[in-house]
Amino acid sequence: MKIRTKLIGDFAIVALIGSFLGMVGLYSNNQLTNKAEEIITITEIEARILGILNSHYNWRQSLMETMKLT
């Protein structure tokens, strides 16, 4: 086998391995982005729930103070 043929074959193998690793990297990056978006969504929902709870506790406190005054 000629050196030229070996070099082309080896280059093709390295190119395939590089392409495969690139695809794996893109897939992993996409998965990471999706998970980050899910975390952001969950955090936003959690913030809304905490705001609602805070409003409820403030209302409850006001009600208790009103009941003590009457």
N, CA, C and O atoms as a GROMACS GRO file, in nm:
protein
  280
    1MET      N    1   0.085  -0.117   0.000
    1MET     CA    2   0.000   0.000   0.000
    1MET      C    3   0.090   0.125   0.000
    1MET      O    4   0.191   0.130   0.071
    2LYS      N    5   0.052   0.222  -0.079
    2LYS     CA    6   0.132   0.343  -0.090
    2LYS      C    7   0.113   0.431   0.033
    2LYS      O    8   0.012   0.424   0.103
    3ILE      N    9   0.213   0.515   0.057
    3ILE     CA   10   0.206   0.608   0.170
    3ILE      C   11   0.090   0.706   0.150
    3ILE      O   12   0.020   0.742   0.244
    4ARG      N   13   0.072   0.749   0.025
    4ARG     CA   14  -0.036   0.842  -0.006
    4ARG      C   15  -0.171   0.783   0.031
    4ARG      O   16  -0.254   0.852   0.090
    5THR      N   17  -0.194   0.660   0.000
    5THR     CA   18  -0.320   0.593   0.032
    5THR      C   19  -0.337   0.581   0.183
    5THR      O   20  -0.447   0.603   0.235
    6LYS      N   21  -0.228   0.548   0.254
    6LYS     CA   22  -0.235   0.538   0.399
    6LYS      C   23  -0.266   0.674   0.461
    6LYS      O   24  -0.348   0.682   0.553
    7LEU      N   25  -0.202   0.779   0.412
    7LEU     CA   26  -0.226   0.912   0.466
    7LEU      C   27  -0.370   0.957   0.442
    7LEU      O   28  -0.434   1.013   0.532
    8ILE      N   29  -0.421   0.932   0.324
    8ILE     CA   30  -0.560   0.970   0.294
    8ILE      C   31  -0.656   0.890   0.381
    8ILE      O   32  -0.752   0.945   0.435
    9GLY      N   33  -0.630   0.761   0.396
    9GLY     CA   34  -0.715   0.677   0.481
    9GLY      C   35  -0.711   0.722   0.626
    9GLY      O   36  -0.814   0.731   0.692
   10ASP      N   37  -0.591   0.750   0.676
   10ASP     CA   38  -0.577   0.796   0.814
   10ASP      C   39  -0.644   0.932   0.834
   10ASP      O   40  -0.709   0.955   0.936
   11PHE      N   41  -0.629   1.020   0.737
   11PHE     CA   42  -0.694   1.150   0.745
   11PHE      C   43  -0.846   1.134   0.748
   11PHE      O   44  -0.915   1.203   0.823
   12ALA      N   45  -0.897   1.044   0.666
   12ALA     CA   46  -1.041   1.019   0.663
   12ALA      C   47  -1.090   0.967   0.798
   12ALA      O   48  -1.197   1.007   0.846
   13ILE      N   49  -1.013   0.879   0.860
   13ILE     CA   50  -1.051   0.825   0.991
   13ILE      C   51  -1.051   0.937   1.095
   13ILE      O   52  -1.144   0.948   1.175
   14VAL      N   53  -0.946   1.020   1.094
   14VAL     CA   54  -0.938   1.131   1.190
   14VAL      C   55  -1.054   1.228   1.166
   14VAL      O   56  -1.113   1.280   1.262
   15ALA      N   57  -1.086   1.254   1.039
   15ALA     CA   58  -1.197   1.344   1.007
   15ALA      C   59  -1.330   1.286   1.057
   15ALA      O   60  -1.413   1.360   1.108
   16LEU      N   61  -1.350   1.156   1.042
   16LEU     CA   62  -1.474   1.093   1.090
   16LEU      C   63  -1.483   1.100   1.242
   16LEU      O   64  -1.589   1.129   1.298
   17ILE      N   65  -1.371   1.072   1.307
   17ILE     CA   66  -1.370   1.080   1.454
   17ILE      C   67  -1.398   1.223   1.499
   17ILE      O   68  -1.476   1.245   1.592
   18GLY      N   69  -1.337   1.320   1.434
   18GLY     CA   70  -1.360   1.460   1.467
   18GLY      C   71  -1.505   1.500   1.444
   18GLY      O   72  -1.563   1.571   1.526
   19SER      N   73  -1.563   1.454   1.335
   19SER     CA   74  -1.704   1.484   1.306
   19SER      C   75  -1.794   1.423   1.412
   19SER      O   76  -1.889   1.487   1.458
   20PHE      N   77  -1.766   1.299   1.449
   20PHE     CA   78  -1.845   1.231   1.551
   20PHE      C   79  -1.838   1.307   1.683
   20PHE      O   80  -1.940   1.330   1.747
   21LEU      N   81  -1.718   1.345   1.723
   21LEU     CA   82  -1.702   1.419   1.848
   21LEU      C   83  -1.771   1.555   1.841
   21LEU      O   84  -1.826   1.601   1.941
   22GLY      N   85  -1.768   1.618   1.726
   22GLY     CA   86  -1.838   1.745   1.709
   22GLY      C   87  -1.988   1.728   1.724
   22GLY      O   88  -2.054   1.810   1.788
   23MET      N   89  -2.042   1.622   1.665
   23MET     CA   90  -2.186   1.596   1.677
   23MET      C   91  -2.224   1.566   1.822
   23MET      O   92  -2.327   1.613   1.871
   24VAL      N   93  -2.141   1.489   1.890
   24VAL     CA   94  -2.168   1.459   2.031
   24VAL      C   95  -2.165   1.589   2.112
   24VAL      O   96  -2.248   1.610   2.200
   25GLY      N   97  -2.068   1.675   2.083
   25GLY     CA   98  -2.059   1.803   2.152
   25GLY      C   99  -2.181   1.891   2.128
   25GLY      O  100  -2.232   1.952   2.222
   26LEU      N  101  -2.227   1.898   2.004
   26LEU     CA  102  -2.346   1.977   1.973
   26LEU      C  103  -2.470   1.921   2.043
   26LEU      O  104  -2.551   1.997   2.096
   27TYR      N  105  -2.484   1.789   2.043
   27TYR     CA  106  -2.597   1.726   2.109
   27TYR      C  107  -2.593   1.757   2.260
   27TYR      O  108  -2.695   1.793   2.319
   28SER      N  109  -2.476   1.742   2.320
   28SER     CA  110  -2.463   1.768   2.463
   28SER      C  111  -2.493   1.914   2.495
   28SER      O  112  -2.558   1.944   2.595
   29ASN      N  113  -2.444   2.003   2.411
   29ASN     CA  114  -2.470   2.146   2.431
   29ASN      C  115  -2.619   2.176   2.420
   29ASN      O  116  -2.672   2.256   2.497
   30ASN      N  117  -2.686   2.111   2.327
   30ASN     CA  118  -2.831   2.130   2.311
   30ASN      C  119  -2.905   2.080   2.434
   30ASN      O  120  -2.997   2.145   2.483
   31GLN      N  121  -2.865   1.964   2.485
   31GLN     CA  122  -2.927   1.910   2.605
   31GLN      C  123  -2.905   2.003   2.724
   31GLN      O  124  -2.997   2.027   2.803
   32LEU      N  125  -2.785   2.055   2.738
   32LEU     CA  126  -2.752   2.146   2.846
   32LEU      C  127  -2.836   2.273   2.838
   32LEU      O  128  -2.885   2.323   2.939
   33THR      N  129  -2.853   2.326   2.718
   33THR     CA  130  -2.935   2.445   2.697
   33THR      C  131  -3.080   2.417   2.736
   33THR      O  132  -3.143   2.500   2.802
   34ASN      N  133  -3.133   2.302   2.697
   34ASN     CA  134  -3.271   2.267   2.732
   34ASN      C  135  -3.288   2.256   2.883
   34ASN      O  136  -3.387   2.304   2.938
   35LYS      N  137  -3.193   2.194   2.950
   35LYS     CA  138  -3.201   2.180   3.096
   35LYS      C  139  -3.192   2.316   3.164
   35LYS      O  140  -3.262   2.341   3.262
   36ALA      N  141  -3.107   2.403   3.112
   36ALA     CA  142  -3.094   2.538   3.169
   36ALA      C  143  -3.225   2.614   3.154
   36ALA      O  144  -3.265   2.686   3.246
   37GLU      N  145  -3.291   2.601   3.040
   37GLU     CA  146  -3.420   2.666   3.019
   37GLU      C  147  -3.526   2.611   3.114
   37GLU      O  148  -3.609   2.686   3.164
   38GLU      N  149  -3.522   2.480   3.139
   38GLU     CA  150  -3.616   2.421   3.235
   38GLU      C  151  -3.592   2.476   3.374
   38GLU      O  152  -3.687   2.507   3.446
   39ILE      N  153  -3.466   2.490   3.413
   39ILE     CA  154  -3.433   2.542   3.545
   39ILE      C  155  -3.480   2.687   3.558
   39ILE      O  156  -3.534   2.726   3.661
   40ILE      N  157  -3.462   2.765   3.452
   40ILE     CA  158  -3.508   2.905   3.454
   40ILE      C  159  -3.660   2.910   3.470
   40ILE      O  160  -3.711   2.990   3.548
   41THR      N  161  -3.731   2.824   3.396
   41THR     CA  162  -3.877   2.821   3.406
   41THR      C  163  -3.921   2.782   3.546
   41THR      O  164  -4.011   2.844   3.603
   42ILE      N  165  -3.858   2.681   3.602
   42ILE     CA  166  -3.893   2.637   3.738
   42ILE      C  167  -3.864   2.747   3.839
   42ILE      O  168  -3.942   2.768   3.932
   43THR      N  169  -3.754   2.816   3.821
   43THR     CA  170  -3.718   2.925   3.912
   43THR      C  171  -3.819   3.038   3.904
   43THR      O  172  -3.855   3.097   4.006
   44GLU      N  173  -3.865   3.070   3.782
   44GLU     CA  174  -3.966   3.175   3.766
   44GLU      C  175  -4.098   3.135   3.833
   44GLU      O  176  -4.161   3.217   3.898
   45ILE      N  177  -4.137   3.010   3.816
   45ILE     CA  178  -4.260   2.961   3.880
   45ILE      C  179  -4.246   2.966   4.032
   45ILE      O  180  -4.337   3.008   4.103
   46GLU      N  181  -4.131   2.924   4.080
   46GLU     CA  182  -4.105   2.926   4.224
   46GLU      C  183  -4.112   3.069   4.278
   46GLU      O  184  -4.167   3.092   4.386
   47ALA      N  185  -4.059   3.165   4.204
   47ALA     CA  186  -4.063   3.306   4.247
   47ALA      C  187  -4.207   3.355   4.254
   47ALA      O  188  -4.244   3.427   4.347
   48ARG      N  189  -4.289   3.317   4.155
   48ARG     CA  190  -4.431   3.356   4.158
   48ARG      C  191  -4.503   3.297   4.279
   48ARG      O  192  -4.580   3.364   4.346
   49ILE      N  193  -4.476   3.170   4.305
   49ILE     CA  194  -4.540   3.103   4.419
   49ILE      C  195  -4.497   3.170   4.550
   49ILE      O  196  -4.580   3.192   4.638
   50LEU      N  197  -4.370   3.202   4.562
   50LEU     CA  198  -4.323   3.269   4.683
   50LEU      C  199  -4.388   3.407   4.698
   50LEU      O  200  -4.417   3.450   4.810
   51GLY      N  201  -4.409   3.476   4.586
   51GLY     CA  202  -4.478   3.605   4.591
   51GLY      C  203  -4.621   3.590   4.639
   51GLY      O  204  -4.670   3.671   4.718
   52ILE      N  205  -4.689   3.487   4.590
   52ILE     CA  206  -4.826   3.461   4.633
   52ILE      C  207  -4.830   3.427   4.781
   52ILE      O  208  -4.916   3.476   4.854
   53LEU      N  209  -4.738   3.343   4.826
   53LEU     CA  210  -4.733   3.308   4.969
   53LEU      C  211  -4.705   3.430   5.054
   53LEU      O  212  -4.765   3.448   5.160
   54ASN      N  213  -4.616   3.515   5.008
   54ASN     CA  214  -4.583   3.636   5.083
   54ASN      C  215  -4.706   3.726   5.094
   54ASN      O  216  -4.735   3.782   5.200
   55SER      N  217  -4.779   3.740   4.983
   55SER     CA  218  -4.902   3.821   4.986
   55SER      C  219  -5.003   3.760   5.083
   55SER      O  220  -5.069   3.833   5.157
   56HIS      N  221  -5.014   3.630   5.083
   56HIS     CA  222  -5.108   3.562   5.173
   56HIS      C  223  -5.069   3.588   5.319
   56HIS      O  224  -5.155   3.620   5.402
   57TYR      N  225  -4.941   3.573   5.350
   57TYR     CA  226  -4.897   3.593   5.488
   57TYR      C  227  -4.915   3.739   5.531
   57TYR      O  228  -4.948   3.766   5.646
   58ASN      N  229  -4.893   3.832   5.438
   58ASN     CA  230  -4.917   3.974   5.471
   58ASN      C  231  -5.066   3.998   5.497
   58ASN      O  232  -5.102   4.068   5.592
   59TRP      N  233  -5.153   3.939   5.413
   59TRP     CA  234  -5.296   3.951   5.433
   59TRP      C  235  -5.336   3.891   5.568
   59TRP      O  236  -5.415   3.950   5.643
   60ARG      N  237  -5.281   3.774   5.598
   60ARG     CA  238  -5.312   3.706   5.724
   60ARG      C  239  -5.269   3.790   5.844
   60ARG      O  240  -5.342   3.802   5.942
   61GLN      N  241  -5.151   3.849   5.833
   61GLN     CA  242  -5.101   3.934   5.941
   61GLN      C  243  -5.191   4.056   5.960
   61GLN      O  244  -5.224   4.093   6.072
   62SER      N  245  -5.231   4.117   5.849
   62SER     CA  246  -5.322   4.231   5.857
   62SER      C  247  -5.456   4.192   5.919
   62SER      O  248  -5.512   4.266   6.000
   63LEU      N  249  -5.506   4.075   5.881
   63LEU     CA  250  -5.632   4.026   5.937
   63LEU      C  251  -5.618   4.005   6.088
   63LEU      O  252  -5.707   4.043   6.164
   64MET      N  253  -5.510   3.944   6.130
   64MET     CA  254  -5.489   3.921   6.273
   64MET      C  255  -5.481   4.051   6.349
   64MET      O  256  -5.536   4.063   6.459
   65GLU      N  257  -5.412   4.151   6.293
   65GLU     CA  258  -5.403   4.282   6.360
   65GLU      C  259  -5.538   4.349   6.367
   65GLU      O  260  -5.572   4.411   6.468
   66THR      N  261  -5.617   4.336   6.258
   66THR     CA  262  -5.751   4.394   6.257
   66THR      C  263  -5.838   4.327   6.362
   66THR      O  264  -5.915   4.394   6.430
   67MET      N  265  -5.828   4.196   6.375
   67MET     CA  266  -5.908   4.124   6.473
   67MET      C  267  -5.869   4.162   6.615
   67MET      O  268  -5.955   4.165   6.703
   68LYS      N  269  -5.741   4.191   6.639
   68LYS     CA  270  -5.697   4.231   6.773
   68LYS      C  271  -5.749   4.369   6.809
   68LYS      O  272  -5.776   4.397   6.926
   69LEU      N  273  -5.762   4.456   6.709
   69LEU     CA  274  -5.807   4.592   6.734
   69LEU      C  275  -5.956   4.600   6.761
   69LEU      O  276  -6.003   4.694   6.825
   70THR      N  277  -6.031   4.503   6.715
   70THR     CA  278  -6.178   4.511   6.734
   70THR      C  279  -6.225   4.437   6.853
   70THR      O  280  -6.345   4.435   6.881
   0.00000   0.00000   0.00000
